[in-house]
Amino acid sequence: MHGSSPSGRSAALALLFLALPAAAQFQPAPGREYREFDNPVNPVRGEAVVGLAVAPTETAQQASVVQVFVPHPFSGEIHVETATANGRFRGEGVYSGSTKGKEWVSLRLTRSSPLNDKASLRPVSPTSLAIAARGPGGTLYLARWGETPLSGSPELLRLYVNSRRADMFVRAGARVVRCAPMGIPQPVRFDTYCDLAMADVPKDGQVLLIRRDQFDEQTQAFKVYVP
């Protein structure tokens, strides 16, 4: 058997590296980069769950990076939207890339508004600013503000919900949690948030929204993809 030449080995290594999957990278889609708007025109939508996040602190919510947990492999676009309950602030952008799945993907957020020359001010209240990260088919992914989680801190899952002025509950396994109404006079996007321990979410990710309006009760199943 003849030994391979140095040039042949180099070529083989180059082909090997080309064949290896690249680390997941999502970049802003040209012309659809993330921007934040003051007093925007808000599209009318009928989702019950407007956003899904690891419950943030005020400091984390001001970060220029958001992480999104992608549960399955795919190549395509992630749509990110932020919105206040009263509709007076909204951010929106699209990121494209690929991932092997079951990993957090970091997305960098731009902090400028195309409507004026000054940077918009992102609201500081973690309960009144929802974030939604959606993948193919509108699948809602879990988002986390900031570069890294706080070490040793228990994580809460937060659902931003449009209750239609009813009492809201969320059931995860055997645990039922009452949601907190925000009490704002004219909600536009959502009016309630529901917090539950990440550890209470079943392995299949199935949670149940319960809407009680006087004697009428409605339920809606919802799947949460958690790490």
Secondary structure as GFF3:
##gff-version 3
##sequence-region A 1 227
A	DSSP	alpha_helix	6	19	.	.	.	ID=ss1
A	DSSP	beta_strand	25	28	.	.	.	ID=ss2
A	DSSP	beta_strand	35	38	.	.	.	ID=ss3
A	DSSP	beta_strand	49	54	.	.	.	ID=ss4
A	DSSP	alpha_helix	58	61	.	.	.	ID=ss5
A	DSSP	beta_strand	65	70	.	.	.	ID=ss6
A	DSSP	beta_strand	74	84	.	.	.	ID=ss7
A	DSSP	beta_strand	89	99	.	.	.	ID=ss8
A	DSSP	beta_strand	103	108	.	.	.	ID=ss9
A	DSSP	beta_strand	129	134	.	.	.	ID=ss10
A	DSSP	three_ten_helix	136	138	.	.	.	ID=ss11
A	DSSP	beta_strand	140	145	.	.	.	ID=ss12
A	DSSP	beta_strand	156	161	.	.	.	ID=ss13
A	DSSP	beta_strand	167	172	.	.	.	ID=ss14
A	DSSP	beta_strand	175	178	.	.	.	ID=ss15
A	DSSP	beta_strand	180	181	.	.	.	ID=ss16
A	DSSP	beta_strand	192	197	.	.	.	ID=ss17
A	DSSP	three_ten_helix	198	200	.	.	.	ID=ss18
A	DSSP	beta_strand	206	213	.	.	.	ID=ss19
A	DSSP	beta_strand	216	223	.	.	.	ID=ss20
###
